[in-house]
Amino acid sequence: MFTACDEKELLNPLPETTLQADLVFSTPSRVLAQVNGMYSALKSGNFLGGRYLMLNDIRGEEFLNRLNNIFTGYDAWNHTINSGSNDALTTWSSAYVAINSANLVIDGLAANPDVVPAATAAQYLAEAKFVRALAYYCLITFYGQPYVKDAGASPGIPLRLQGQMTSENNNLKKSTVGEVYTQILKDLNEAEVALPLTYTTALLNTSRAHRNTVIALKTRVYLTMGMNSQVVTEAQKIVSATAPFRASTGVANALQPNILTIFSSDYTTTESIFSMPMTALDYVSGQSSIGYEFNTNQEYSLNPSGIYGDPSWPATDARKTLVRSNTTGTYLTKYKNPTFLDYVPVLRYSEVLLNYAEAAAKTGDLAKGIELLNVVRKRSDASYVFPATAITTPAALTNTILVERRIEFLGEGLRSNDLLRNMLTIPSKGVSPSISPSQPEYIFPIPNAEISANKDL
């Protein structure tokens, strides 16, 4: 028995957490660790774990800044961001870390084809492509001109598709906005056919990519590109033809009867298609915590001239209970866990319904657009009736849906892109000026750190 043992292996075991290039894909558990690492990169406090959503929202008109703190988004709020600003760097660097994590998984699976079963490898590859696509979408909507401006012809960002473990390949020119979107859709289309329909637990169905996750993201991507017919096609895969609307295949994604449920008592319902799960081991606190910024430290109060004060959002709406007021202002309480363990929402089923509604309105199907709009509104305010003038033309209905999105997704990181993808002026608020699509401040500048490291920009 003793002669069968390898003394060298026993005395020098390989640590399970090693990051050496020749070891990270040597066992199934290490491969899974790399896959989990991709999701951890997405969950960074500077990215989808908090700050990215906050920056998207405070660029719009819904929040007033109280403390003028450049480390908690003031430059983004005030449109004074430049290449040296903290806000220019955080999303850029954290998104490319997630992209590199995904690229390393893709490369590692190809170089080590026999470590995990073929079906498992195909799933991991699909998950990596989803993570990469999501991260690139976040980047291009911050640092690239809107696709609808010129069908993606504007300069975009470097499109890195190979994993980097050294600085050897730092230099890479910008791809166009259109080329980045082409890669995003390629990754998502390939991921869709290889991802599982469902997982064994509600937690995994919320925190790990499955087929409906990809489809939901595609509705957002196509809507951003102004490709409304494609939005309808994708949405119909996971939205039934008649009420009650739900996904008929894969995870049974659907609205919850009460919106308060998904922000308080259950973060893993079928409405939460993809969220960043926070635990005591990896929660985000302080200046990158979305709960800290909007609620605990009261960095940003709700603008009374924004959607909070809009007459189309009456006090009878349940969503208006997700706020609190004191002598300094009114604050969003969607993220109210005192230890910052709220799951951070990335994709919700209500967004799929409103993406579908907007695309239907823009392609002339007013009946479907109104039906889907009403489902979302009446979930929170059953007695509300939209005025006829708000829904009887494509333009009016589209505008009403955009207003509904401001209510439904307040504090969830969609407002900046909703403005930019429609080529709308970013409204002024407080001392912050309005920003038109022709101004350089309309998008984020590439940070100095990238300019210094990448000589081909």
Order of alpha helices (4+ residues) and beta strands (2+ residues): alpha-alpha-alpha-beta-alpha-alpha-alpha-alpha-beta-beta-alpha-alpha-alpha-alpha-beta-beta-beta-beta-beta-alpha-alpha-alpha-alpha-alpha
